[in-house]
C-alpha cells in the first residue's frame, strides 16, 4: 500500500510538472517534501526541466540553486529579528521612533516592529527605487532607500489593516543591520544558518560564481540586457547590492526543506535553536490579525490558499515572485517546497498560481 501510494504521488507529480513545462510555466522545477514515518522522516525530491529555455539550459537536479525571492522575508529577516529579540536588542512592540537612530516623522512614529513583520505598517507594497539608484552616483544607496521609505505616505494608520509590503521588509532588514552592527547576510549566516550547517546551500551570492548549470536562470536585467543567473532578480535588491530584507536569498530544494524541518522540530519543542527559543518561534508564528499574516509567514486562506486543500489551518509558509514557495504543516508534520523559475518564461503568474495548489494536493492527500 505504501509503495503504491509513492508511485501514485510520483506519477501525479510527473504529469503536473510536465504539464507546467509544456505550457511554458517554467523551464525547470524541483519539488521536495517530507512526511513522518514510524522511525524516521522520509524525504522525497522530484526535479524536471532545464536551467534555461533553448540551448542555454542544462538539466536541473536536486542541488540546482534557485533565486528564492521573497522566501528571504521569513527565512532570513524574520529569523534574524528573532535572534535580536532573544538577545533583548529588539522587541515586537518597539516603535521605530524609539528603537533606531533614524528621523521618523508623523504617524510613521507609531510603526512597530510587529507591524513591519506582519505587513500592517501601512507602507506601500512596492516602489521602483532602483530606477533612481541606477542613475545616481555611487554612494550610500541603502541610506537613500531608507530615507525614501520614511518619506512615503502611509496607505493606512499602522496596525489598522494589512498590505503585503516589500518596503516594510526592506526597512526591517536595515533595522536589523543597525541593531546588530553587521550586514544582514553576515548576521543571518552567523546567528541562524551556520549552526544548522546549511550555509553552503542557503546564501546571498554576492557575485559568487556558480559552476555551469548549477544555478537556474530567471529574467533579463532591464539595464544590462543580460540574462540573470546567480544574481538576484528583484531590481531594488540588485540595486542595493544583492542583500536586502525582502529578497536576495538563493538556495537548493534540499536546503530549504531541511530548514523547514528544523523549524518544525523547533516548533514542536524537540529541538532548540541556539539563537532563539522555541517559545519565541511559536509566538512569531501566531496570527497577528484576522487577515492572515503571522510575523513574517503567510497563513492558510480558507477556500483559496496556494497551499491547496489539505494543509491544516495552523500551517505556515510563503511564496516567492520568481516561482518559489514552501509550506509547513505543524500538525501533520509535513512540509512541501516548490522551486521554479517561472519569471524566465514569457507568461504571467497565472500558470504557477494554478499549478501550485494542484502539486500540494497531489502530495498532501
Secondary structure in CASP SS format (residue, H / E / C, confidence):
PFRMAT SS
TARGET T0000
AUTHOR 0000-0000-0000
METHOD secondary structure of the structure
MODEL  1
X C 1.00
X H 1.00
X H 1.00
X H 1.00
X H 1.00
X H 1.00
X H 1.00
X H 1.00
X H 1.00
X H 1.00
X H 1.00
X H 1.00
X H 1.00
X H 1.00
X H 1.00
X H 1.00
X H 1.00
X H 1.00
X H 1.00
X H 1.00
X H 1.00
X H 1.00
X C 1.00
X C 1.00
X C 1.00
X C 1.00
X C 1.00
X E 1.00
X E 1.00
X E 1.00
X E 1.00
X E 1.00
X E 1.00
X E 1.00
X E 1.00
X E 1.00
X C 1.00
X C 1.00
X C 1.00
X C 1.00
X E 1.00
X E 1.00
X E 1.00
X E 1.00
X E 1.00
X E 1.00
X E 1.00
X E 1.00
X E 1.00
X E 1.00
X C 1.00
X C 1.00
X C 1.00
X H 1.00
X H 1.00
X H 1.00
X C 1.00
X C 1.00
X E 1.00
X C 1.00
X C 1.00
X C 1.00
X C 1.00
X C 1.00
X E 1.00
X E 1.00
X E 1.00
X C 1.00
X C 1.00
X C 1.00
X H 1.00
X H 1.00
X H 1.00
X H 1.00
X H 1.00
X H 1.00
X H 1.00
X H 1.00
X H 1.00
X H 1.00
X H 1.00
X H 1.00
X H 1.00
X H 1.00
X H 1.00
X H 1.00
X H 1.00
X C 1.00
X C 1.00
X C 1.00
X C 1.00
X C 1.00
X C 1.00
X C 1.00
X E 1.00
X H 1.00
X H 1.00
X H 1.00
X H 1.00
X C 1.00
X C 1.00
X C 1.00
X C 1.00
X C 1.00
X C 1.00
X H 1.00
X H 1.00
X H 1.00
X H 1.00
X H 1.00
X C 1.00
X E 1.00
X H 1.00
X H 1.00
X H 1.00
X H 1.00
X H 1.00
X C 1.00
X C 1.00
X C 1.00
X C 1.00
X C 1.00
X C 1.00
X C 1.00
X C 1.00
X C 1.00
X C 1.00
X C 1.00
X H 1.00
X H 1.00
X H 1.00
X H 1.00
X H 1.00
X H 1.00
X H 1.00
X C 1.00
X C 1.00
X C 1.00
X C 1.00
X C 1.00
X H 1.00
X H 1.00
X H 1.00
X H 1.00
X H 1.00
X H 1.00
X H 1.00
X H 1.00
X H 1.00
X H 1.00
X H 1.00
X C 1.00
X C 1.00
X C 1.00
X C 1.00
X C 1.00
X C 1.00
X C 1.00
X C 1.00
X C 1.00
X C 1.00
X C 1.00
X C 1.00
X C 1.00
X C 1.00
X H 1.00
X H 1.00
X H 1.00
X H 1.00
X H 1.00
X H 1.00
X H 1.00
X H 1.00
X H 1.00
X H 1.00
X H 1.00
X H 1.00
X H 1.00
X H 1.00
X H 1.00
X C 1.00
X C 1.00
X C 1.00
X H 1.00
X H 1.00
X H 1.00
X H 1.00
X H 1.00
X H 1.00
X H 1.00
X H 1.00
X H 1.00
X H 1.00
X H 1.00
X H 1.00
X H 1.00
X C 1.00
X C 1.00
X C 1.00
X C 1.00
X C 1.00
X E 1.00
X E 1.00
X C 1.00
X C 1.00
X C 1.00
X C 1.00
X C 1.00
X C 1.00
X C 1.00
X C 1.00
X C 1.00
X C 1.00
X C 1.00
X E 1.00
X C 1.00
X C 1.00
X C 1.00
X C 1.00
X E 1.00
X C 1.00
X C 1.00
X C 1.00
X C 1.00
X C 1.00
X C 1.00
X E 1.00
X C 1.00
X C 1.00
X C 1.00
X C 1.00
X C 1.00
X C 1.00
X C 1.00
X H 1.00
X H 1.00
X H 1.00
X H 1.00
X H 1.00
X C 1.00
X C 1.00
X C 1.00
X C 1.00
X C 1.00
X C 1.00
X C 1.00
X C 1.00
X C 1.00
X C 1.00
X E 1.00
X E 1.00
X C 1.00
X H 1.00
X H 1.00
X H 1.00
X H 1.00
X H 1.00
X H 1.00
X H 1.00
X H 1.00
X H 1.00
X H 1.00
X H 1.00
X H 1.00
X H 1.00
X H 1.00
X H 1.00
X C 1.00
X C 1.00
X C 1.00
X C 1.00
X C 1.00
X E 1.00
X C 1.00
X C 1.00
X E 1.00
X C 1.00
X H 1.00
X H 1.00
X H 1.00
X H 1.00
X H 1.00
X H 1.00
X H 1.00
X C 1.00
X C 1.00
X C 1.00
X C 1.00
X C 1.00
X C 1.00
X C 1.00
X C 1.00
X C 1.00
X C 1.00
X C 1.00
X C 1.00
X C 1.00
X E 1.00
X E 1.00
X C 1.00
X C 1.00
X C 1.00
X C 1.00
X C 1.00
X C 1.00
X C 1.00
X C 1.00
X C 1.00
X C 1.00
X C 1.00
X C 1.00
X C 1.00
X C 1.00
X C 1.00
X C 1.00
X E 1.00
X E 1.00
X E 1.00
X E 1.00
X E 1.00
X C 1.00
X C 1.00
X C 1.00
X E 1.00
X E 1.00
X E 1.00
X E 1.00
X E 1.00
X E 1.00
X C 1.00
X C 1.00
X C 1.00
X C 1.00
X E 1.00
X E 1.00
X E 1.00
X E 1.00
X E 1.00
X E 1.00
X E 1.00
X C 1.00
X H 1.00
X H 1.00
X H 1.00
X C 1.00
X C 1.00
X C 1.00
X C 1.00
X C 1.00
X H 1.00
X H 1.00
X H 1.00
X H 1.00
X H 1.00
X H 1.00
X H 1.00
X H 1.00
X H 1.00
X H 1.00
X H 1.00
X H 1.00
X H 1.00
X H 1.00
X H 1.00
X C 1.00
END
